[in-house]
Amino acid sequence: MRAETRENVRAYATIPTVRHIVLVRSTDIAAELFTRQSDGGWPESPRMLSSTDSVDLGEIGFSGPLAEFYEDTYLAMPGLS
């Protein structure tokens, strides 16, 4: 992951109302999910999500398959990724 993306994650993590940070990859069907812990801290490592995983953001009432994020992209088309 690019250094500037990591810098942005650190910046977003300083916002008290931010509960989740999702980094969605553009080169394969995968993402990293950071979820603020009950003590207000952030985990050392994100939860790694793959094409068969669901993205669950309970605080905003969102839950859906990660694969659907890529529905209209070349990554979703068999044999082209």
Beta strands, then each sheet from edge to edge (+ up, - down):
strand 1: 20-24
strand 2: 30-35
strand 3: 47-50
strand 4: 54-57
strand 5: 62-65
sheet 1: 1+ 2- 3+
sheet 2: 4+ 5-
end
